[in-house]
């Protein structure tokens, strides 16, 4: 069964999905209008009731079937990802495998974290039974990115579905084919109702989803766009979860395993052409090991190359306009006194950007302050880890971070103003399904993944049930003065001690 996809109201309004490596048309998709989007949300309302009615066990079974379809057809999915993003098959497989892990975790644990839970009623209300339950919101709108078109949007889609919601999903206009593939696969195992629907188009289509009456919006993208979505959602008090940009730091202490730290820096900075919100963009290295660390990074970067052939480590820059940003950040760093120990402005071409490693870059330069979203990294020398923490935190962003230190890893991680930190390994928090994913500041708010991700797509409901009539009635106009006096004495005994 194919994806439940609304028909455009204006026949003929379509757009092409292009390969960033060749500009070849790899697919043509409808531009859905505001009317189309509203119709999809209305269908989702009915589907949501049916989906909720399946219960945790029924939904878990369908989600397990969905991950089975994805797993068995993994090569096909990876090829669609490569066609639309240009990334190597191996990278497409990595993000898809992580997404499969998250589907499995959400299906297995939804009941545990969203099922009815008992709470203490306390002495004064001891005649009551207190419980908390987490009910589905209804319809969730998900606006996905193009850099990780499987892993990232499914972090919202999967957890929203596991929580009992229907989902209307708008993938990036750069990767509509990936979105359609995922929705088609889901429709095979849930043919009864349009629980997961696809809408395609540009910013106007996404904007229409925000104002369509959905019960929550989950957005991944730039900070600037996230602010616009929040402003539009505010008109209807529609809650949002925002996963925006990052300028993620790595801290390398004097006792760190430099080979491991250098390898993590190279991979975190250059994989996926640097188009990773939790990728490595800044490194702060203790002065005692700075020069050795830089040498190791340059050495490990020598054989890292962008291209579309099978031997290339990463592919083209997916969004052409980003090439100018990468080029500008490198040029600004060099003009401000920084040095390129690898690469430079000439490393940025018409489609591909080769690795660039910058040192001695002023902290107020664009390459340090703004999200580059390209295969570049700045490395700075610090006198100690206190200075490293201060500089790492001197940003409006706060998504991910990494610490390499044998003795102080946990301590330093706790001091970083970020939503996530990996210690002595790169970006490992993203692969652990039980850990929440999200940031602070300009990196957004709210969480996907883990128990917090499940509850992000549920509404909390408190229920108090009277088990027996209390000997003292407090909530009545017939309450006597003697009752008030007794309550005053009781509360003094319970809470009046110094």
N, C-alpha and C positions, 0 to 999 in steps of 0.2 A: 504493500500500500504506500502511495506517495504521501509526502508531507501535506498537511492541511494548510493550504496557502490561499489567502484571499485574492480574488481577481481584481486587477486595477480598474478603477472606475473609468479612467480614460484609456481606451484601447490603444495600444501602440507605444505607451510610455515605458520604455525599458532602458537598461544600461548594460554595458559590457564589463565583465571582469577580465582584467588583463594580466598576463604573466609579467612580473617586474623585470624578468631577465631578458624577455624578447619582445614585449608588447603584443604578443599573440593573444587573440581573444580566446579565453578558456571557458566562457559561459556568458549567457545573456539572461538577465533577471528583470522582473517588473519593478517599477517605481511605485510603491504603494502610497496612496493618498491618505489624508486624515480620515476620510470616510471609510476607507479600507481597514485602517487600523482600529477604528471604533467598532466596526463589525467583527473583527477578530476578537476584540476584548469581550464583546457581548457573547460570542460563542464560547469563549473561555469561561464565562460565568457559569454556564450550564455544565461545562466539562468539569469545572472545579468541584461542584457538588458531587458529581459521580465519582471523581477521583478520591475525594475525601472519604466517600462511602466505602471504598475498598479497604480502609483501615491500614494500619501499619504493615501487617503481613501481606495484604494484597498488593500494596504499593512496592514493598520490598521485592516481591516476586517479579513484578514487571521491570523494576530497575535492574535486577540481576539478569533478566533476559536481555535487556538493552545492552548491558556491558558485554554480554556474550556475543551479541551481533557485532558490536564494535571490535571486539577482540578477534573474532574469526575473520573479519574483513579489514584488519589493520593495514595491510599493504595498500589496499584501495584507498582508505582514508588518508594515509600518508602521502599518496600520490596527489590527491586533491589539495592537500596542504602545500605540497611543493609547487604545484601548478600556480597557486594563487599568491604564495609568499616568496617563492624562490629558495626557501631554506632546504638544506640537505635532507634526504629521506631519514637519516639517522636522528636528526633533530626533531623532525615531525613525529617520529616514533616515540621519542623520549617524552614529549609533551602529551601525546596520546596515552601512553602507558600510565603516566601520573594521573591523567583524568580518569582512566579506568579504575585506578586504585581509589580515587575519591568516590566514584559511583558505588563501589563495593562497600566502602566505609559508611557512607550515608545510609544506604539501604539497610545495613546491619544494625546501626546504632540509633536510628530515628526514634524507635519506641523508647529506648532507654532514656534519652534526653528530652523527649517531648511528651512522653506519657504522663498520666496523672501522678502527682507526688504529694506525699503527706507532709504537713508542716505542724509544728507545735502550736497549740492554741493558747498556751499560757495559763497561769493560775486563775486570773480573773474570768477568763472565758473557757474554763475547763469543761463546760458542758457542750462545747462546740467541737466538731471535727473539721479541721482545716486542710484544704488541698489546693494545689496549684496545677493547672493544666495549660498546655500550649496548643492553641487552635490555629488552623491555617488562616492566612490573611485573606485568601481568595484567589486573586489574579495578580501575578508578579510580571512586570515588564523588565526584560534584561536587554541591555545595550552592550554588545561585546566589542572587543578590539580586534585588530588585524595581526598583531605581533605574535600572539599565541592563540590562534583562533579556535583551538580545541580546549586546551587546559583552562584558560582564563574564563571564558563565558560559562563553561560547565561547572566551575566553582560556584556560580550563582544558580544556574539552571538546575543542577543535580540536587542541591540542598533545598531549593524551593520546592521541587517535586517531592522529595522525601518528606518534607513537612506537610504535604497534602495540598499544595497549591497547583493551579494551572499556570502555564507560563506562555507569554508571547515574547518571542525572541527576535531581536533585530541584530544580525551580525554586521560587522563593518562592511561598507561598500567595496572594500578591497578584498574581502573574503566571503562573499555570499555563498559560494559553492560549498565551502566547508560547513556553513550553517545549515544549508539545505541537506547535505549528506547526513548530518547528525539528527535533524528533525525527521527525515525519511526513515532512518534506522529506528527511531523511537516509535514512529507510527506503525511499523511492522509488528511491534509487540504490544501496542496499545491502539488497536484499530477502532475501538468502540466510540471514542470521543476525542475531540481535538484538544487534548490536554497540553500538548506542546505544539505551538504554531510558529510559523516563520513569516516574518515580514521583511521586505528588502527595500533598499532605497538609500537616500542620502540623509543629511542632517535634518531636513524637514520631516522625514518619516520618523526619525528618532524623536524629534520634538513633539510630533503628534502622539507618540506612545506615552510620553511624559504627561500629557494633558488629556489622555483618553479615559481616565477614570480607573486606572489600575490601582491596586491597593499598596503597591510599593514598586520603586524603580531601583534596579541594581545596575550601576554604570561603571564601566572601566574605560579610562581614556585620559585625556589631558586635564590638568587642573582648571584651565580656562573654560573648557567645555563643561566640566563638572559644576562649576559655579553657575553657569547658565541653566543647567538642568535643575539645580537647587532652586534658583529663582523662579523658574517656571512651575516647579512642583509646589512651591510655597503658596501659590494662589489657591490650591485645593487641599493644602496640608497633606499632600502625598509624601510619605516618608521615603527617604532615599538611602542607599548605601553606596558610597563613592570610593572607588579604588583608582586614585589618580597617579600622578607622576612621582618620581623619586630621584634622589641624587645620592645614592647609597654609598656609604664609606666602608673601607676596610682598615682596621687597625692592626699594625704589625709590631709586636713588642720585641724587646731585645732578646728574649729567650725563645722566640717563635721558631717553628720548623720553617726555614726560609724557602726550601724547595716546595713544600706544600702551599705556603702562602703565595709564592710567585705563580705556581700552577693555577691556583684558585683565582688569582687576579687576572691572569691571561684569559682563562675560560670565562669568568664572569664579565669581563670587559668586552670581549670580542665575539663570543658565541651569539648566534642569531643576529649577526651584524651590529651588535650592541643595542639592539632594539628590545631591551628587557627592562621593565619598570624596576625590578629588583637587581638589575645588573650592577657591576662594579664601575663606578665613575670617579671615585676619589680614594686615594690610599694615603694613610698617614703612618710613617715608619720611624721607629726609634733611631736616633742619630747614630747609634753604635752599629747598626746593621743596614743603614740606608743604602750605602753605595753597593754593598754586596747584593742586596735585594733588587735594586734597579738593574744590575748586571744580569741577574737570573731572569728577571721579567723580559728583558730585551732578548736574551738567549732563547727563552721558550717561545717568544713571539716570532722569531725569524721565519719559522716554517708555517705560520698561520696565514692563510691566504683566502681572500674572497674570490668567488667565481661560481659559475654554473656547472662546471664539470664535476665528475665524481670524486676527484681528489681535493676539491676545495673544502675548507673547514666551515665556511659559512657563505651565505648567498648574497644577493643584492639588497640594497636599501629598498624596502617595500614601497614606502611612500616617497615619491620623487622630491617633494618639497623639503624633505628632511635633509637632503644632501647639502642644501644651502646653509642650514643651521649648523651642521657638522663642520663645514668649511669655515663658517664665521667664527665658531668657538675656537678652532685651532688657530686661525689668523689672529684673533684677539689675544690669545695666550702668548703667542710669539711676539706680537707687537708690545706686549706689556713686560717683556723680559724673560718669558719662559723659553725653555729649550725643548726641541723634539729630539729625543734620543732614538726614536724610531718613527718613521713616517713623517707626516707634516701635511701642509695644505695640498701639496701635489698628490697625496695619497687618496684624495677624494675625487672620484671620476664622475661620469654621467649616470652610472648605475651602481657601481660598487665603490665602497670605501675600504681601503686597506688599513691595517692596524696602525694606530698612532699612540705613542707613549710620550707624555709631556712631564717635565720636571721644572722646578723653580718657578712655578706659575703662581702669581699673586692670588691671595684668597678672595679678592673682590673681582676677579676676572669672570667673564661669562662661562668659561670652561669649568669653573669651580662652583659658581652660583646657580647656573641654569641647567636644566636637564638637557643633555646633549642627545641622548637616544641614538648613539652611533658608536662605532668601534674605536673609541678613544678612552684614555684614562690619564688622570693626573696623579703624580706621586710626589708627596711633600715630606721633607725631613722635619722631625719634631724632637725636642730635647728630652721629653718623657711622655708617658701615656696620659698624664693629666692634660698636657697641651693637645694631645691627639683627640681626647674626648671633647675638649672645648671646641676645637675646630670642626670636628665631626658634627657636633650639635649646633654649630653656627649656620643654620640653614632653615628655611621655611618648610622644607620637606622632612618627612620622617617615616619612610616606608620600611626598608630592610637595612641590615648591616651585618658585618662579619668581623670577628675578632680572632687573631692568631696570637695566642699566648699560652705557655705551658703552666704558669703559676697563677695568672690573674684573669683568666678568660671569663669566668662567671662574674667576677667583680666589675670588670670593664663593660661587659654586656649589660649589666643592670643600670649602668650610668648613661647609656646611649638613649637618646630620645627618638626611638623608632618603635614601630609596631612589632618588629621581628628581628632576632639576631641569631646568627649561626656562629658557633665557636669551633675553630680549627677545621672547618670544612665549608665549602661555598654553597650558600643558598639552600642548605639542607632542610630548613623549615618548610619550604614549599612542597617537599615530597612527603611530609608526614601528615597524613590525613586528619589526625586527631588534633593538630595545632591550628588555631585560628590565624587567618591571613588578613592583613589590613594595616593601615598606617595612621599617622597623626598629622596635624597641620595641613599643609598644602598637598599632602599625599592622601587626604581623604579621611573617612571615618566609617565605622561599621565593620563587620567582619564576615568573611566567608570561611568555609572549612571548619571542621571540628564541631563540638557541641555549640559553640557560639554561632557558627555558621548556620546550623539548623534552627536555632532560636531567633536568628536574624529574620527568618521568614515565617515567624509565627507570632501570634499575639498572646500575651500572658493573661490568663484569667484566674482570678482567685475565687474560691468557693468556700463558704462557711456553712456547715450543716449542723443544726441543733440536734444533739443526741438525746438530751433530756432537759426538762424545765429546770432552770437554775433556782436555787432557794432564794437568791437575791435578784430582783428584777431591776436593772439599771435603765433600760430604755423604755420608760413608761411615765406618763404624767401622773400615774397613781403612786409613784415612788414616794416613800415616807421619809421624814427627816431622820428617823432612826437608821434608815438604810444608808443615807449619805454619811452619817456619823460613823457607821460601821465600816464603810468603804474607806473613809479617811484614815481610820485606825489601821486598817489592813494594809493600805498602801504605804503608811509610815513604817510599819514593821518590815514590809518587803523591801523598801527602797530608801528609807530614811537614814540608814547608818552612814557614817562618814567613812 
